[in-house]
Amino acid sequence: MSCLINSLNSECEAQEILDQKQLQAFLDEYNPKYQRNFTLNDVASGVFALTPYKAFAWAAGEGDVFSNTATRWTFEIKEEN
């Protein structure tokens, strides 16, 4: 069985990525995927890592679809040493 997710909402912790190695790793994945050519200068600020701790989703549809498909996930945030 498959379904179409109509909505996904999440609560998360956001942290700006400032480390050059992390930004370069981001660009190494992002640029080919979206056929872009951003450089480190282009993303010197405004790139964030999101760590979700709660997510909610439900399938598209009418009537009882929401009450029969709504679900949530919770995630433990691991502290970095």
C-alpha positions in Angstrom: 0.0 0.0 0.0 1.2 3.5 -0.8 -0.1 6.9 0.0 0.6 10.5 -0.8 1.8 12.5 2.1 -0.2 15.7 2.1 1.6 17.5 4.8 4.8 17.1 6.9 5.5 19.4 9.8 8.4 19.2 12.1 9.9 20.8 15.1 13.6 21.0 15.0 16.8 22.5 16.3 18.6 24.7 13.8 22.3 25.6 13.8 24.0 27.7 11.2 26.9 26.0 9.5 30.0 28.1 9.6 32.8 25.5 9.3 34.4 25.7 5.8 34.8 21.9 5.5 31.1 21.3 6.4 30.0 24.0 3.9 32.2 22.4 1.2 30.7 19.0 1.9 27.2 20.6 1.6 28.2 22.1 -1.7 29.6 18.9 -3.0 26.2 17.3 -2.6 24.0 20.3 -3.4 25.6 21.6 -6.6 25.4 18.4 -8.7 21.9 17.5 -7.4 20.4 20.9 -8.3 22.7 21.6 -11.2 24.2 24.7 -9.6 27.7 26.1 -9.2 27.7 27.8 -5.8 31.0 28.5 -4.2 32.0 28.9 -0.5 31.7 32.7 -0.9 28.1 32.3 -2.1 27.2 30.3 1.1 29.3 32.1 3.7 26.1 32.6 5.7 22.5 31.3 5.7 23.1 27.5 5.6 21.6 25.7 8.5 21.7 22.1 9.7 18.3 21.0 11.0 18.0 18.3 13.6 14.3 17.3 14.0 13.0 16.2 17.3 9.3 15.8 16.3 7.6 15.3 13.0 4.0 15.0 12.0 2.5 13.7 8.8 -0.8 12.7 7.2 -2.0 11.4 3.9 -4.0 13.5 1.4 -7.7 12.9 1.2 -11.0 13.7 2.6 -13.1 12.6 5.5 -11.6 9.9 7.8 -8.3 9.9 5.9 -6.7 12.3 8.3 -7.8 10.5 11.5 -6.7 7.1 10.0 -3.4 8.2 8.6 -2.0 10.9 11.0 1.2 9.9 12.6 4.1 11.4 14.5 7.7 10.5 15.1 10.0 11.7 17.8 13.8 11.7 17.6 16.4 11.9 20.4 18.9 14.7 19.9 22.3 13.3 20.6 24.7 15.7 22.4 28.0 16.2 20.6 31.1 16.0 22.8 
